[in-house]
Amino acid sequence: MQLHYDGDQGMKEFIIDNRKQFEQLLLDEAVQVRDKIEQIKLIGNINLLDNAYNLVLSVVQNRREDVTALGTREGIAWAGHSLTLAFKLEWIQAIRKTLWEFIYKYDRLGGELGEKEEFHKLQIEINSLVDEFFRSFFLSYSSYKDNLLESKNELVESLSAPIIPITEKISILPLIGMLDEFRGNIIEEKVLNDISNKGVQTLILDLSGLAQLDDNAFQLFRKLIDGITMMGCKAIITGMRPEVVAHFIEHEHPFGNNIKTKGTLQHALREFIHEK
């Protein structure tokens, strides 16, 4: 590989003058990533070669804040587009190895790296800065993924208990799918909080979309009804299928004054509109 060296130039200028050679050596080193360069650029708008070049210049100039910022930005971009971490690990190690290869060539061409003690200090600084990029990348990557997971969990919880306000005092809770203990606890907490915080006085619980109501699900539902009535809220149950009614009869669960039943959600809404 033919490299340009201009007598008294520093390491930064040496890398700038030989950028194309640096990038080629880097691509030769990162075999697995090489074929993914354009794909990664297309998917995440991440130019790995530009980023590697900017990182190396920041490292050789000992600009730690810039190194940290580069790692943070790339970690977020990488996490945001769910790119494979194995490629990133290989890429970072390839950058480190290629940089040291260029430092070796710089020294052989006459670049001034100082005595043994100064070179040892340089070695510590450079490896520390590459490690800092590695650290900041994974911190931002992990933080982004954790926040994304938390947002998804909040969305799942919200969809598990989709309380729909009709008026300031009346809301609908359509129960859809399976009712297990995890979902039952989420629904109970959200319902009771809404009754307390939003002043819900009437809650229409529609069971027409409930997949099934086994003994465990029935106990969770009864616990929810008890909590609603204890909060002083009126419960209207709609969409009860024959097997659901059979559960109530079998367990001899009494409906108090605060609980009414209607055949369908439409019946309950029509009655409410008529009353208004």
Summary of the structure (lengths in Angstrom):
residues: 276
radius of gyration: 32.1
end to end distance: 85.9
largest distance: 95.8
contacts: 788
relative contact order: 0.08
helix: 66%
strand: 10%
